[in-house]
Amino acid sequence: MKIRCALVFGGRSVEHEISVISALQAAQSINRDRYEVIPVYMTKDNVFLMGPEVGNIEAYKNIKALIASSEPVYFVRGEEGRVYLKKVKHGVFQSDLVSEIDLVLPVVHGTNLEDGSLQGYFHTLGVPFAGCEVLSSAVGMDKAVMKSVLKAAGIPVLPCLEFTALDYDDPDRVVEKIASEIGYPVIIKPVNLGSSVGIKKGHDEESLRDALDLAFTFSRRVLAERSIEDLKEINCSVLGDVDEAEASECEEPLGSGEILSYADKYMSGGKNGKSAPLKAGGGKSMPAKLGSGKSGMASLQRKIPADIDPELREKVRTLAVDTFKALQCCGVARIDFMLDQSDGSLYVNEINTIPGSLSFYLWEPVGLPYGKLLDRIIDLAFKRARLDEKMTYSFDTNVLETAHLPSAGK
């Protein structure tokens, strides 16, 4: 019997559209002989939908029509411990059952989804789900907390200043503190967003204020950190869990400006606004089409492998695994590094606990095709579920037999 896998994507996030691309890429590559894939699209209002067009990328060109042709569904845990997908609306003589669910594969990005919120929902249902658990998802999304955890683990991160929306009620004080303690140029970023959304560089007081205004439109907390001017960015993916993990090939993303932007990652890949090819080893280019599996993060202009010496490559890969384990991750993640070429310092910039395109393009160069990568991710989810089943979550007690509450007003 095939494993019934609910592929969940979309949701209320600024990275909604990227989630759709990443998920449908996965749907194209997953082993259909092993899995029955059940696509479940989350609207921007976080409504779960199923329908004949939900798995068709072309249908997302007209979201209103897609939603109109789909129907709302929900996950529910039965008394026997099994999890089902059911229709919200159904006829009097029609069954509300869509399917029993063996596993959830969440391919979501950003706040409200990748940050542990959705993971907590599936954890409460008791259904196995792929990827990081609640805690590692939440810590990985919160850049300030992540830096604290990594610093305590001895992993190099850039020092930063954190400000809240309440702090920004006095913008002059915030600007003065950044200018005096960090100086210019400075990078301003929302604490809990990905895909370079809301990130901007401040070169002087005017541009710093603009950067703060932008960041605070996306998050109630923002970070300020020193800008590395002679910067090389290096990314590396990690697959596994806290027991055993391995690193992928390294990549060097190539942006069109001083910050690798959302458009660089997902749309233009360069200044000319054209679809970006995937730069593979040896200079080979492949077109960025979903049908070929080269959209989303896979369409970013990049060098694979990264243009770094073997010693630095191994340092990056080792630090990537150390970061993954320090944050208690599971499944596949991507760790983004910053190399200060002026002095050779290497810093962890951030972790993506559900990376765009699931970083399949970093595993293919080391001999792991996308379908096999998905197998590994799903196997790790079932491993965690088996370990959880051995844990004790309750014990018998007679507390309720002897408990009583005082009458109202006494």
C-alpha positions in Angstrom: 0.0 0.0 0.0 1.3 3.5 -0.9 2.1 6.0 1.8 -0.7 8.7 1.8 1.2 12.0 1.9 -0.6 15.3 2.3 1.6 17.9 0.5 0.7 21.2 2.3 1.8 24.5 0.9 0.8 28.2 0.5 -0.5 30.0 3.6 -0.4 33.4 5.1 3.1 34.6 4.4 5.0 37.0 2.2 6.6 33.9 0.7 3.3 32.4 -0.3 4.0 32.2 -4.0 7.4 30.7 -3.5 5.9 28.0 -1.4 3.5 27.0 -4.2 6.5 26.7 -6.6 8.6 24.7 -4.1 5.7 22.3 -3.3 4.7 21.6 -6.9 8.4 21.0 -7.8 8.4 18.4 -5.1 5.2 16.9 -6.4 6.8 16.4 -9.8 9.8 14.6 -8.4 8.4 12.4 -5.6 8.2 8.7 -6.2 4.6 8.0 -7.2 5.2 4.2 -6.8 5.8 4.7 -3.1 3.5 7.7 -2.3 0.0 8.8 -3.0 0.4 12.6 -3.0 -2.6 14.6 -1.8 -2.0 18.3 -2.6 -3.5 20.7 0.0 -3.3 24.4 -0.8 -3.5 26.9 2.0 -5.0 30.3 1.0 -3.6 33.6 2.2 -6.3 33.4 4.9 -4.9 29.9 6.0 -7.9 28.0 4.6 -7.0 24.4 3.6 -8.3 23.7 0.0 -8.4 20.7 -2.3 -9.6 20.6 -5.9 -8.8 19.3 -9.4 -6.5 22.3 -10.1 -4.6 22.6 -6.8 -1.7 20.6 -8.2 -1.5 22.5 -11.4 1.0 25.4 -11.4 -0.8 27.1 -14.3 -4.0 27.4 -12.2 -2.2 29.8 -9.8 -2.1 32.5 -12.5 -5.8 33.1 -11.5 -6.0 32.5 -7.8 -9.7 33.5 -7.6 -10.7 30.9 -10.1 -8.6 28.3 -8.4 -10.3 29.0 -5.1 -13.7 28.9 -6.7 -13.1 25.5 -8.2 -11.8 24.1 -4.9 -13.4 23.1 -1.6 -12.3 23.6 2.0 -11.0 20.7 4.0 -9.6 20.0 7.4 -7.4 17.6 9.3 -8.9 15.6 12.2 -7.7 12.9 14.5 -10.0 10.0 15.0 -10.7 8.1 18.2 -8.5 5.3 17.1 -5.5 7.6 16.7 -5.6 7.9 12.9 -5.6 11.3 11.1 -8.0 12.0 8.3 -8.6 14.7 5.8 -12.3 15.7 5.5 -14.5 18.0 3.6 -15.9 21.0 5.5 -19.1 20.9 3.3 -20.8 17.8 1.9 -24.2 16.6 1.0 -26.5 14.9 3.4 -26.0 11.5 1.8 -22.3 12.1 0.9 -19.3 11.1 3.0 -17.1 13.9 4.3 -14.0 11.7 4.2 -11.3 12.6 1.6 -8.5 10.3 2.8 -6.7 8.9 5.7 -3.3 10.6 6.1 -0.1 8.7 6.9 2.3 11.7 6.7 2.3 15.5 6.1 5.0 17.0 3.9 4.8 20.8 4.7 6.5 22.8 2.0 5.9 26.3 3.4 8.0 29.3 3.8 8.0 32.3 6.2 6.2 33.6 9.2 3.0 31.9 10.4 4.1 28.6 8.7 7.8 27.8 8.8 8.2 29.3 12.3 6.7 26.3 14.2 3.0 27.4 14.0 2.0 24.8 11.4 4.4 22.2 12.9 2.6 22.7 16.3 -0.7 22.0 14.6 0.4 18.7 13.1 2.2 17.8 16.3 -1.0 18.2 18.2 -2.9 16.1 15.7 -0.3 13.4 16.2 0.4 12.9 12.5 4.0 12.4 11.4 5.3 15.4 9.5 8.5 16.0 7.6 11.1 18.7 8.5 12.0 20.4 11.8 10.0 20.2 15.0 8.3 23.1 16.7 11.2 24.4 18.7 13.9 24.2 15.9 11.4 25.8 13.5 10.7 28.7 15.8 14.3 29.3 16.7 15.4 29.0 13.1 12.9 31.7 12.0 13.8 34.1 14.8 17.2 35.6 13.8 17.8 37.1 17.2 17.2 33.9 19.1 19.0 31.9 16.6 22.1 34.0 17.0 22.0 33.6 20.7 21.8 29.8 20.5 24.6 29.6 17.9 26.8 31.9 19.9 26.3 29.8 23.0 27.3 26.7 20.9 30.6 28.5 19.7 29.4 29.0 16.2 30.5 32.4 14.7 27.7 35.0 14.1 27.9 38.7 13.6 27.0 40.7 16.7 23.8 42.7 16.3 21.4 45.2 18.0 17.7 44.3 18.4 14.9 46.9 18.5 11.2 46.6 19.0 8.3 48.7 17.5 8.1 50.3 21.0 11.7 51.3 20.8 11.0 52.9 17.4 8.5 55.2 19.0 11.7 57.2 19.5 13.4 56.8 16.1 16.1 59.4 16.9 17.3 57.3 19.8 17.4 54.1 17.7 19.3 55.8 14.9 21.8 57.3 17.3 22.4 54.0 19.0 23.0 52.2 15.7 25.3 54.9 14.4 27.4 55.0 17.6 27.6 51.2 18.3 27.7 49.8 14.8 28.3 52.6 12.4 27.8 52.8 8.6 27.1 51.0 6.4 24.7 48.9 8.4 22.2 46.1 7.4 18.6 46.4 8.8 16.4 43.3 8.7 13.2 42.0 10.2 13.8 39.4 12.9 11.5 36.7 11.5 11.3 36.9 7.7 13.1 35.1 4.9 13.7 35.6 1.2 15.4 38.9 1.8 12.0 40.6 2.4 12.3 43.8 4.2 16.1 43.9 4.3 17.9 47.1 3.4 21.3 48.8 3.8 21.8 52.1 5.6 24.7 54.1 4.3 23.9 57.3 6.2 21.2 58.6 8.6 18.7 59.2 5.8 19.0 55.7 4.3 19.1 54.2 7.8 15.8 55.7 8.6 14.3 54.4 5.3 15.7 50.9 6.1 14.1 51.0 9.6 10.8 52.2 8.3 10.8 49.3 5.7 11.8 46.6 8.2 9.2 47.7 10.8 6.4 47.4 8.2 7.1 43.6 8.1 8.0 42.9 11.8 7.6 44.3 15.3 11.3 43.4 15.9 14.3 44.3 13.7 18.0 43.6 13.8 20.9 45.9 12.9 24.2 44.4 12.1 27.5 45.6 10.5 27.6 45.4 6.7 30.4 43.3 5.4 31.6 45.3 2.4 34.0 42.7 0.8 31.4 40.0 1.0 31.1 36.6 -0.5 27.9 34.7 0.2 28.1 30.9 0.5 25.2 28.5 1.1 25.2 24.9 2.1 22.4 22.4 2.7 22.3 19.8 5.5 20.2 16.6 5.6 19.6 14.4 8.6 18.8 14.9 12.3 20.6 15.4 15.6 21.9 11.8 15.5 23.4 12.0 12.0 23.6 14.7 9.4 25.6 15.4 6.2 26.3 18.4 4.1 25.7 19.1 0.5 27.7 20.9 -2.1 28.3 24.6 -1.5 26.9 27.3 -3.7 27.7 31.0 -4.3 24.6 33.0 -5.0 25.1 35.9 -7.4 22.9 39.0 -6.9 22.2 42.0 -9.0 22.7 44.6 -6.2 24.3 45.1 -2.9 21.8 42.8 -1.2 20.6 39.5 -2.7 17.0 40.4 -3.2 13.7 38.6 -3.5 13.8 39.3 -7.2 17.3 37.9 -7.5 16.2 34.7 -5.7 12.9 34.0 -7.4 12.1 36.2 -10.4 14.8 37.9 -12.5 18.0 36.5 -11.2 19.8 39.5 -12.7 19.5 43.1 -13.8 17.9 42.3 -17.2 14.7 40.9 -15.7 14.9 37.7 -17.6 14.3 34.2 -16.3 17.5 33.1 -14.6 19.3 29.9 -15.4 20.7 27.5 -12.9 24.4 27.7 -12.9 25.8 24.3 -12.5 29.4 23.1 -12.2 31.4 23.5 -15.3 29.4 26.6 -16.4 26.4 24.6 -17.7 23.1 26.5 -17.8 19.6 25.1 -17.5 16.4 27.0 -18.2 14.2 28.0 -15.2 11.0 26.1 -15.9 8.9 24.4 -13.3 8.5 21.5 -15.7 12.2 20.9 -15.6 12.4 21.4 -11.9 14.4 24.6 -12.1 12.1 27.3 -10.8 12.0 28.9 -7.3 15.3 29.0 -5.6 16.7 26.8 -8.3 16.3 29.7 -10.8 18.7 31.9 -8.9 22.0 32.7 -10.6 24.6 30.9 -8.7 28.0 29.1 -8.9 27.8 25.4 -8.0 30.2 24.5 -6.6 31.1 27.8 -5.0 34.3 29.4 -6.1 36.2 28.6 -2.8 39.3 26.5 -2.0 38.9 23.0 -0.6 39.8 24.0 2.9 37.1 26.7 3.1 34.6 24.3 1.5 35.1 21.8 4.3 35.0 24.5 6.9 31.6 25.7 5.5 30.3 22.1 5.4 31.4 21.3 8.9 29.9 24.5 10.3 26.7 23.9 8.4 26.3 20.5 10.1 27.3 22.0 13.5 24.6 24.7 13.0 22.0 22.2 12.0 22.6 20.0 15.1 22.9 23.0 17.5 19.4 24.1 16.4 18.1 20.5 16.8 17.0 20.4 13.1 15.5 17.5 11.2 15.0 16.8 7.5 16.7 19.2 5.1 17.7 22.8 5.8 20.0 25.4 4.2 22.5 27.4 6.1 23.6 30.7 4.6 27.1 32.0 5.4 28.9 35.3 5.0 32.6 35.4 4.2 34.4 38.6 4.9 37.1 38.5 2.2 39.0 41.3 3.8 40.1 39.1 6.7 38.8 35.6 5.9 36.2 35.6 8.8 33.3 33.3 8.2 29.9 33.8 9.9 26.6 32.0 9.9 24.0 34.4 8.6 20.8 32.4 8.9 19.2 29.0 8.5 16.2 28.2 6.3 14.5 25.2 8.0 12.3 24.7 4.9 14.5 26.1 2.1 13.2 27.2 -1.2 13.0 24.2 -3.6 14.1 22.1 -0.6 17.7 22.8 -1.8 17.5 19.8 -4.2 19.9 21.6 -6.6 22.6 21.4 -3.9 22.2 17.6 -3.5 22.2 16.6 -7.1 25.9 17.6 -7.5 26.8 15.1 -4.7 24.9 12.3 -6.3 21.5 12.5 -4.5 18.7 13.1 -7.0 15.5 15.0 -5.9 13.3 11.9 -5.6 15.8 10.2 -3.3 16.2 13.4 -1.3 12.4 13.4 -0.7 12.6 9.7 0.4 15.3 10.6 3.0 13.3 13.6 4.3 10.1 11.4 4.7 12.1 8.5 6.2 13.4 10.9 8.9 9.9 12.0 9.7 8.8 8.4 10.3 11.9 7.8 12.4 11.0 10.8 14.6 7.4 9.5 14.9 8.6 6.1 16.0 10.8 7.6 18.7 8.0 9.8 19.9 5.7 6.8 20.3 8.1 5.4 22.8 7.8 8.4 25.0 5.4 8.7 28.0 3.1 11.7 27.7 0.7 10.9 30.5 0.3 8.8 33.6 -2.7 7.5 35.6 -3.6 9.6 38.7 -6.6 9.9 41.0 -6.4 13.7 41.2 -9.7 14.3 39.6 -11.4 11.8 41.8 -10.6 14.0 44.9 -10.7 17.4 43.2 -13.4 20.0 44.0 -13.9 23.6 43.3 -15.4 26.2 45.7 -18.8 27.5 44.9 -19.1 30.7 43.0 -18.8 33.8 45.3 -17.2 31.9 48.2 
